[in-house]
Amino acid sequence: MKKRVILGMSGGLDSSVSAYLLIEKGFEVIGITMKFSGASRCCSEKDICDAKKVAQKLGFQHYTIDVTQLFSKKVIQYFIDSYTRGKTPNPCAVCNRKVKFQILFREAKELNAKFVATGHYARIKKIGNYHYLFRSLDIKKDQSYFLARLKRDWLSEILFPVGKYTKEKISKIASDADLPFYKKDESQEVCFISENNYRNFLSKKFLKLSKPGKIIDKSGKVLGEHKGIFYYTIGQRKGIQVDINIPLYVISINPEENTITVGEKGDVQKRFFIAEGINWLVYPNNIPTRVSVKIRSQHKAQTADINLKGTRAFITFDKPQMAITPGQLAVLYRDKMVLGSGWITE
């Protein structure tokens, strides 16, 4: 009897090839595409249509699930709340934990499926009695950073079919199989905001965030005026309009006072930060004191010391890093294994 797997589908290349690879390995695939009203980059009517074409081509069942209410509550509200607190959110990581995989596992239970799968570029390996999350073979496409908030207990039931291939190989598999795949934008920007204009989105939701305020230096001296706090993030240089002939960077944001503090480059380069709400994907006896850490998706992991106190991690990099930003996700690695993650607080 074939093992049943619930596959999250976007209608794009990677999830389409995932379906093909799973069928080739003897799985019974059931495709699920999540619909979110108002989506611009994913979960749209076109995505649903594209996914159905792939399912028809390969001969498996496909369903659509409307996740608008859940997505609004768990992701959009979190996104808005983060900016109101002067933090820079990471909606993709939150969506994977609280929407996408939550729905996939719910459907797997209802449809008596043993596994769930997606087209993410990551790998899961079984070592001894446990399953662990690893970076993908194609490091340039690796998406393990966005998966670091998944539940540890889920890993034994998740499949990432494309994770052991390069993007070029995946394209060739699709071509050879004559799949009706559709190349989507590979941007990892905010999927629910048109043209990635999150400032326009926020200004409509919260007028107070778009109110001008003071730009100050570390001593509190007023240097100029900003356009609204959500126009800025830690480490930003562009858009700071002050009459000073040296490069200035955003070093802190105070939503209560509606102020932006700026300084020189050295002021935004730090070695130490605190991460809270640590989500471990390994077991306590596997947590080292020396780790590699990514502080944003495009950041190259850097070595650091880690000191744990409850659900908080005190992390000290070997070398200063640019723009360690509150609200962003810090993901901890040992070589290519994902150890866990936490939210940067300070």
N, C-alpha and C positions, 0 to 999 in steps of 0.2 A: 504494500500500500504506500502510495506517495505521501511524503511529508508535506503538509500544507504551510505556506508562508504568506503573510500579508505584506504586500509591497507598497510603500508610499511612492506615488508617481507624480511627477511634475509635467510629464509630456515631453521632457527634454532628453538629451542624449544619454546622460548617465543613468537615469532611472529606467529608460527604455532598454539599454544594454543590460542593466541589472536583471530585468525580466527575462531577457534572452538567456543570460548565463544561468539563472536559476532553473529555467526549464531544461536547459542542456544538462544540468546536474540531476535532473529527475524530480524536481520539486513541483508541487501543484501550486501555482501562483494565483493569488487573488489581488488585483490592483485596487488601490484606494487613492483617490485624489481629493484633497481637502479644498473646499471652496470658501473663500473669504470675500464678502461683498466689499467692493471698493479697492481691492488689491490692484496693484499696477505692475508688479514684476513677477508675481507668482500667484497661484490659487485663483486664477481668472477663468472665465468661460472658455477662452482659447486654450488654456492649459488643459482643461477638462477634455475638450474636443481632441486635442493632440494625444492625450493619454489613451483615450478610447480607441483611436486609430491603431495605436501600438498593440493594445489588447486584442483587437479584432485581427490584426495581422498574425499575432502569435497564438491566438486561440484560447484566451483565458478570460475569466470574469473580471469586470471592472465596476466599481461603485464610486459614487460621489458623496461626500459628507460635508455639510455646511458647518463650518467652525467659527462663523462670524462672531457669535456671542462669546464663546470661550476665548477667542483670539483678542477681542476687544478688552475683555476683563483681565486676562493674564499678560498680554504683551503691550497693547497700546496704552493701557492705563499705567503700566510700569514705565513705559517710555516717557510719558508725560510727567509722571511723578519724579523721575530721575532729574529731568531738566529743571523742575521747580525747586529741587534741592541743590542745584548747581553741580550736578553730577552728569557724566557722559555715559549713557546707557549702552547695553549690548543686547539688543532685542533678539538677535538670531540664537544666542545661547539659551535665552529664556524660552523662546518659542520651541526649541528642540525638546526641552525638558517638560514644559508645562502644556504644550499643545500637540506637536507632531507625534512624538513617541507615546504620549499619554493616549492619544486617539488610536494609534496603531496597536498598542497593547490591549486596549479596550475591545477593538474589533477582533483581535486574535483570540481573545477569550470567548467572545460571542460566536465566532465561526470555527472554534475548535482548531485553531492553527498553532503549530508548535513554535514557529519563528515569526519575527517581523524583519523587514529589510528596507533599506533605502539606497539611493545612489550616491551617498556621501563617500568622499575619498578618505577612508580610514580603514584600519584593520582591527580585528579581534582575534587574539590568540589564546588557546588554552594551554596553561602551564601548570602541571600537576593537576590539582582538583579545581583550579580557579580559572576564570576568563579575564583577560586584560585588554584594555584599549591601547592601540598603537597608532603611530602616524602612518600615513599611506606610503606605498612604494614611491609614488610620484610626489616628492616633497613640495614641489611648486604648487600642486593642487591640494595638498593636505588640508583637511577640514577638522582634524581632531580637536583643535582649539574650541570650535563651536559645539563639540559633543562632550566637553569635559564636565557638564552639569548633569549628565545622565545618571540614573541610579545604578549603583554597582550591581545590584541583583538582576538588572536587565541584561547585562552583557552576555550571559550564556544563551540568550534567546534572540540576539540581534545578528543579522548578516549584512555585511557590506561587500557585495560582489565585485565592485570596481576597484576596491582599495588595493588590490595586489597588482594592478596594471597601471601603465602610464596613460595619460590622456590620449596620446597618439595611438596607442594600441586599442583603446576603447573606440576611437573613431574608426579604426580599420575593422574591428569586429562588427560595428554597426553597418559599415559599407558592405562587407562581405555577406552579412545576413540580410541585406536589402531592407533594413528597418526603416519605417517611415518616421524617423526621428526628426526633431526640430531643434536646431541649435538655439538655445536660449542665451540671453545676456548672462554672462558669468559674474556679473558684479555681485558683491556681497554687501551692497548698500541696503538701506532700509526698504524692504519689499512693499510695504503698504503705503508708501508716500510717492506721489507722482513726481517723476524726474528728480527724485531724491531731494526735493526741496523741503527738508524738515523744518526749516525756519518759517516758511509760509504756513505749514501745517500747524506748528505750535502757536504762531501768532493768532490764528483763528480760534484755537482752543483756550489760550490764556493771554489776554491782552496785557496783563501786568508784566509778562515776560518780555514784551516788546517795548517796554518803557525805557527811554534813555536813562543813563546813570553815569556816575563818576568813574573815570579811569584814574587809579591812584598808584603811587609807588609804595615800596615797603615801609616807608616812614609815614605814609598817609597823605602825602602831598598830592593835590589834585593836578593831573597832567592833561586831562582832556575829558571827552564824553564818549561813552559807548552807545550802541544802537539798541541794546537789549541783551540780557545775559546769555540767552540761548544762541546768540551768534558766535559764541566763543567756547573754546575748550582749552584745557591745560596744554601748554606748549605752543599754542597758536601764535603766529607772528603776523599773518596777513590780516588786514582790517583794523589794526590798532592805529587810530588817527590822533597822534600827538606831535607836538612841535619839538621833537628831540631828534638829533642826527645820529643816533645809535640804534641798532636793532633791539627791539623790545619784544618780550614774549609774555603771554598770560601765565602767571604763576599761581593764582588762586581766584576763585569766584565766590562771592558772598551774596546769595540770593536775598537774605534778610535785609541787608543794607543796599542791595542793588548796585554793588560795586565790583569792578574788575581790577585786580592788582597785577601790575606788570613789573618785569625786571629784566636783567640781562640773561644771556644764555646759561651762564653758570648757575643762576637762581632756579632754573627749571630742570637742572641735571641733579638727580638724587641717587643715592645708593640704597636707602632704607625705605621700606613701606610696610604697612599692616594690611593683611587680607582677612576678611571675616566670612563666616558661613562656609567653612571649608567642606567641600564635597569630595570624599575620598573614593577613588576607584580601585584602590589597593587596600590590603588589610593592614592593621596597625604594625605588625611585625615586619612589614615591607617598606616602611616610611624611612628614608634616609635623612641625614642632616645636611647633605650637599645635593642640590638639585639644579636643574636648568629651568628657567622661568621665562614665559612669554607674557608681556603685559598688555598686548593688543594683538589682533589677528596677523598683522603684517610685521610684527616685531620678531627679530631673530632671537631665539631663546638664548639667554645668558646665564652663566653659572652664578650661584648664590648659596649662602648659608640660610637654613631655615630653623627657627625655634618655635615650637608649638606650645600654645597655652589654651587648652580647651578647644573651641572651634575657631580660634584665631591663630594666624601664622605671622610671625615677625620675620621678615625676609630682608637680607642684606646682600646686595649684589657685590661681586668682586670689583666692578667698575661702575662709575656713575652712569645712569640711564636717562635718556631724554623723555620728559613728559610722562611720568608715572601718574596716571589720571584716575582720581576717585570715580567710582561707578563702573570702571572697566573690569574685565575679568583677568585675573592672573592664573595662568595654567602652569602646573608643575610637571616636569618631565624627568625621567631617568633614561638617558639615551633617547630611544624612540617610544618608550612606554609612557603613557599618561598616568601620572600618580593621582592627580586631583586638581581642584581649582577653588578659588575663593575670590570674593569681591574686594577690590581695592578700596579702602576707606580713607587712609591718610598715609 
